[in-house]
Amino acid sequence: MTPFDAIVARTRIAYFTMEIALHPEIHTYSGGLSVLAGDTARSCLDLGLPVVFVTLVSRFGYLRQEIDAAGLQVHGHDPWDPAAWAAPLGAKITVDLDGRPVWVRAWLHLLKDGSGEAVPVLLLDTDVEDNAAEDRTITHCLYGRDEGYRLKQEAVLGIGGVRLFRALGFEVGTYHLNEGHAALLAVELLRRERLPSTDLAANGCAYDVAHVKARCIFTTHTPVVSAHDQFPYELVARVLGGLIEIDQLRLLAGAERCNMTQLALSLSGYVNGVAEQHARTAHRLYPGYRIRAITNGIHVGTWAAPSFAALFDRHFPNWVHEPESLMRADLLDDAAIWSAHVEAKRRLIDHVRTATGLGFALDQPIIGLARRMTGYKRPDLLFSDLARLKAIRRRHPFQVVLAGKAHPRDEQGKRLIEEIHATIRALQGTIPIVFLPGYDMAMAKLLVAGADVWLNTPMPPLEASGTSGMKAALNGVLNLSVLDGWWMEAWIEGRTGWAVGAAGDSPAEHAVSLYDKLDAVVLPKFHADRAGWVFMMKESISKIPAYFNSQRMMRRYATEAYLR
Ligand SMILES: *Cc1c(COP(=O)(O)O)cnc(C)c1O
């Protein structure tokens, strides 16, 4: 038996995801969804779960971000070399797209941690010689081009992935659909379950849906409805042609448009949102479906700064495999916590100097905000009243570091980047603020450990979960956040962090609350009450990662969804 045969033989579960953050150099990711998928894979490795991951190879990556002199985001491809990280597999299959067969092959990447174990990741690729030039580009650009391109990518992922399993000999009993992008995998399973015509369901469904539901698990990740893929049926008919009758698809994916979230809901026997509140919001959007909650978590071994990892190693030898042991971090020595933080902060300050030439002060708090630049995340809320911000800064000095990419077609997101740069120029000499271009995993690691305060100001209830604040908490960086997503479950005012605003507040009230908290509570505490600050760091480290970790999350998926 070759090592690959052994992997095939033991695999029982498949996790399909459009993007996954395996390593900073493997550009198959854009943001939070992929980091979650990557942390999921890393926890599968730690827990020995028999899961294979399936994604697109995305040779040109997502987006290489640069900012020009006017503060505009300049986009480019962000290519990477699959051959440096993965091995090509021999098997190939076809998926009919636009009326012609498209060949799909896979690269095998093995996610390893030094233990000798590995989690397999299949990177699907249509850039193979037998394909027409146009079809070779299908797996090039993550979230690229137009909706026809997106639909083809989803077909390669879902349909191609299931067919390749067969060709490679995998016997998968359980399929996990990470977001609606993977919904076509369930259609491919359904195609094989046609009922005898005498057994048509009452609604006219010609397939054994229950059989597919028993094998599929669907995790929905956003309550922003415009982010749910919805394709016109004419497009679906043209691209996917004979895959399944369109009238049958309408029964499952909606009468008007082919809604991939609804399709996944219809074909999955276990459905969950990614935080308690998100499950409730998702249920309101799609009434009639039972939507459970499994709150997201982070892989602590990946996201702890080296200085904190060393501290945890000394006191909690098994903390990566059993993050619960961090619950005793409140007993750690104040000086040890502070010096681990100072080391992480120095690394960030060094990076800021290298990247921008600006010198940040070690003794002044750094407010960090890094997330996808898009409207609902409101990365500019901090700048809504510059006179007030300047007055606060005169009383209590602080510095700000920002980062984040906007999707090339997100006009509002790109405008936010431009406006933030105009604000930075306007505040030059008054408040030290930098925007670091090219937010990625490596930069996230520096930011979530090197800041003092991690700011999060989305428009509730649109942040399904959020995970960067969990990474910050693990490193003793205190969260200052609107009550939304995961933070509603972790927030203890003045202990694990602070809330911006109260439930039901208007956007304008959020800004006032943010300034009030900074001025009266957060910044004075940093400057005048070091012991109180370190107490909160310890509360944060002991209460948050002990629960909001991907080990706990995967134990729940395994016991409640996979083994159901
Ligand atoms: C953790 C992470 C995210 C997710 O952050 P949110 O809090 O969900 O916005 C996005 N991008 C990168 C690079 C990350 O590391």
The ligand as a Tripos MOL2 file, in Angstrom:
@<TRIPOS>MOLECULE
LIG
   15    15     1     0     0
SMALL
NO_CHARGES

@<TRIPOS>ATOM
      1 C1         -8.5300   35.6810   10.8170 C.3       1 LIG1
      2 C2         -8.4430   36.3080    9.4770 C.ar      1 LIG1
      3 C3         -9.5940   36.8390    8.8850 C.ar      1 LIG1
      4 C4        -10.9410   36.8250    9.5620 C.3       1 LIG1
      5 O1        -11.0990   37.9500   10.3600 O.3       1 LIG1
      6 P1        -12.5360   38.4850   10.7910 P.3       1 LIG1
      7 O2        -12.4420   38.8040   12.1990 O.co2     1 LIG1
      8 O3        -13.5110   37.3890   10.5530 O.co2     1 LIG1
      9 O4        -12.7880   39.6720    9.9320 O.co2     1 LIG1
     10 C5         -9.4730   37.4180    7.6370 C.ar      1 LIG1
     11 N1         -8.2950   37.4660    6.9860 N.ar      1 LIG1
     12 C6         -7.1680   36.9700    7.5230 C.ar      1 LIG1
     13 C7         -5.8910   37.0620    6.7620 C.3       1 LIG1
     14 C8         -7.2060   36.3710    8.7860 C.ar      1 LIG1
     15 O5         -6.0860   35.8580    9.3100 O.3       1 LIG1
@<TRIPOS>BOND
     1     1     2 1
     2     2     3 ar
     3     2    14 ar
     4     3     4 1
     5     3    10 ar
     6     4     5 1
     7     5     6 1
     8     6     7 2
     9     6     8 1
    10     6     9 1
    11    10    11 ar
    12    11    12 ar
    13    12    13 1
    14    12    14 ar
    15    14    15 1
@<TRIPOS>SUBSTRUCTURE
     1 LIG1         1 GROUP 0 **** ****
